[in-house]
Amino acid sequence: EKGHPINFWVSGLFFPQAFFTAVMQNFARAHKFAIDRIDFDVEVADQYQLDGSDIPEAPPAGCYMWGMFLEGCRWDDKVHALAPSLPKQLFVQLPVVLFKPELDWKGKEGVYPCPVYKVLSRKGTLSTTGHSTNFVRDMVVPCREHPDHWIRAGVAAFLALKY
């Protein structure tokens, strides 16, 4: 009766790949685009609480998601970009992320294509659906350094930690 939720706890989804596909499919159907021409741009919405509880309304297109953790870096909300990890911090929670579907999205400068995994192992097998049992997708996260810097640092996002 109140419509769909304003934000989603992505870590709580059993098969998050399907949820991302559904978001793209809703956008494609609403605008009568072929779904294979849709991809996500990402906006880290660090002005909101980490659980998205203060987001006033759903975005016009896409989905706010929370519950991801970064390894190998941290999010710096002063410069709105990735930054080196602080001492003794292995994992940090990523702020709310807006996944915005875009038509014929070609990417942009100043971003790192951060892999998102369900669990810390960074490995999985292909399931019968053709999806990995662990890898979810890449998300383009703003950064000030060349993306190779973050690749060498092994930066990745995870939906679940071991503790």
C-alpha positions as CSV (number, residue, x, y, z in Angstrom):
1,E,0.0,0.0,0.0
2,K,3.0,2.3,0.5
3,G,4.9,1.2,-2.7
4,H,8.3,-0.3,-2.8
5,P,10.9,0.4,-0.1
6,I,13.1,3.5,-0.4
7,N,16.3,1.5,0.1
8,F,17.4,-2.1,0.3
9,W,19.8,-4.0,2.5
10,V,21.7,-5.8,-0.3
11,S,23.5,-8.1,2.1
12,G,20.2,-9.7,3.1
13,L,19.4,-10.9,-0.5
14,F,20.1,-14.6,-1.2
15,F,20.6,-13.9,-4.9
16,P,21.5,-10.2,-5.3
17,Q,22.4,-10.7,-9.0
18,A,18.7,-11.2,-9.8
19,F,17.8,-8.1,-7.8
20,F,20.2,-6.0,-9.9
21,T,18.8,-7.5,-13.0
22,A,15.2,-6.7,-11.9
23,V,16.2,-3.0,-11.3
24,M,17.6,-2.8,-14.8
25,Q,14.6,-4.6,-16.2
26,N,12.1,-2.2,-14.5
27,F,14.0,0.7,-16.0
28,A,14.2,-0.9,-19.4
29,R,10.5,-1.6,-19.4
30,A,9.5,1.8,-18.2
31,H,11.5,3.5,-21.0
32,K,11.0,0.8,-23.7
33,F,14.7,0.0,-24.0
34,A,16.4,-3.3,-24.6
35,I,17.7,-4.5,-21.2
36,D,21.1,-5.4,-22.8
37,R,21.7,-1.7,-23.5
38,I,21.3,-0.8,-19.8
39,D,24.1,-0.7,-17.2
40,F,24.6,0.9,-13.8
41,D,26.3,4.2,-12.9
42,V,27.0,4.4,-9.2
43,E,26.6,7.3,-6.8
44,V,27.9,6.9,-3.3
45,A,25.4,8.8,-1.2
46,D,27.5,9.5,1.8
47,Q,25.2,12.3,3.1
48,Y,22.9,9.6,4.5
49,Q,23.2,7.3,7.5
50,L,25.0,4.0,6.8
51,D,21.6,2.1,6.9
52,G,19.8,4.6,4.7
53,S,17.2,5.3,7.4
54,D,17.2,9.0,6.7
55,I,16.7,8.9,2.9
56,P,13.6,10.9,2.3
57,E,12.3,9.2,-0.9
58,A,13.2,6.6,-3.5
59,P,15.3,7.8,-6.5
60,P,13.5,8.5,-9.8
61,A,15.3,5.5,-11.4
62,G,17.5,2.9,-9.8
63,C,17.9,1.8,-6.2
64,Y,19.6,2.9,-3.0
65,M,21.5,-0.1,-1.4
66,W,23.4,-0.4,1.8
67,G,25.2,-3.1,3.7
68,M,28.4,-3.4,1.7
69,F,31.9,-3.5,3.2
70,L,35.2,-2.4,1.6
71,E,38.6,-4.3,2.0
72,G,41.9,-2.6,1.0
73,C,40.7,1.0,1.3
74,R,38.0,3.1,2.9
75,W,35.5,5.7,1.7
76,D,36.5,9.3,2.5
77,D,33.4,11.4,2.8
78,K,35.4,14.6,2.8
79,V,36.7,14.1,-0.8
80,H,33.9,11.7,-1.8
81,A,36.3,9.1,-3.1
82,L,38.3,6.0,-2.1
83,A,41.2,6.6,0.2
84,P,43.9,4.4,1.8
85,S,42.7,2.3,4.8
86,L,43.3,3.6,8.3
87,P,45.7,1.6,10.5
88,K,44.2,-1.6,11.9
89,Q,41.0,-1.3,9.9
90,L,40.7,-4.3,7.6
91,F,37.0,-3.7,6.6
92,V,34.9,-0.5,6.6
93,Q,31.3,-0.1,5.7
94,L,30.6,1.6,2.4
95,P,27.9,4.3,2.7
96,V,24.6,4.0,0.9
97,V,25.1,3.5,-2.8
98,L,22.6,4.6,-5.5
99,F,22.7,2.2,-8.5
100,K,21.4,4.3,-11.4
101,P,20.4,2.5,-14.6
102,E,21.8,4.3,-17.7
103,L,21.1,3.7,-21.4
104,D,24.3,2.9,-23.4
105,W,26.5,3.7,-20.4
106,K,30.1,3.9,-21.5
107,G,31.8,4.5,-18.2
108,K,33.5,7.7,-16.9
109,E,36.8,8.9,-15.8
110,G,38.0,8.9,-12.2
111,V,36.3,5.7,-11.1
112,Y,37.5,2.3,-10.0
113,P,35.5,-0.8,-11.2
114,C,35.2,-2.3,-7.8
115,P,34.2,-6.0,-7.7
116,V,31.4,-6.9,-5.4
117,Y,31.4,-10.4,-3.8
118,K,29.0,-12.1,-1.4
119,V,31.7,-13.5,0.9
120,L,35.4,-12.9,1.6
121,S,36.7,-15.9,-0.3
122,R,36.7,-14.1,-3.7
123,K,36.0,-17.3,-5.4
124,G,33.0,-19.2,-6.5
125,T,31.7,-21.6,-9.1
126,L,29.3,-21.1,-11.9
127,S,25.8,-22.1,-10.9
128,T,23.2,-23.6,-13.2
129,T,21.9,-20.1,-14.0
130,G,25.3,-19.1,-15.4
131,H,26.0,-16.7,-12.5
132,S,28.9,-17.0,-10.1
133,T,28.0,-18.3,-6.6
134,N,30.1,-15.5,-5.1
135,F,30.8,-12.6,-7.6
136,V,27.9,-10.2,-7.8
137,R,29.0,-7.5,-10.2
138,D,31.4,-4.5,-10.6
139,M,30.4,-1.1,-9.3
140,V,32.2,2.0,-10.4
141,V,33.4,3.9,-7.3
142,P,34.8,7.4,-7.5
143,C,38.6,7.6,-6.8
144,R,41.3,10.2,-7.1
145,E,44.1,7.8,-8.0
146,H,44.4,5.8,-11.2
147,P,42.3,2.6,-11.0
148,D,45.5,0.5,-11.2
149,H,46.4,1.7,-7.7
150,W,43.3,0.1,-6.2
151,I,43.7,-3.0,-8.3
152,R,47.2,-3.5,-6.9
153,A,45.8,-2.9,-3.4
154,G,43.2,-5.7,-4.0
155,V,40.3,-3.5,-3.2
156,A,36.9,-5.2,-3.3
157,A,33.4,-4.9,-1.7
158,F,31.7,-7.6,0.2
159,L,28.1,-8.3,1.3
160,A,29.1,-10.4,4.3
161,L,32.0,-10.6,6.7
162,K,33.0,-13.6,8.8
163,Y,32.0,-12.0,12.1
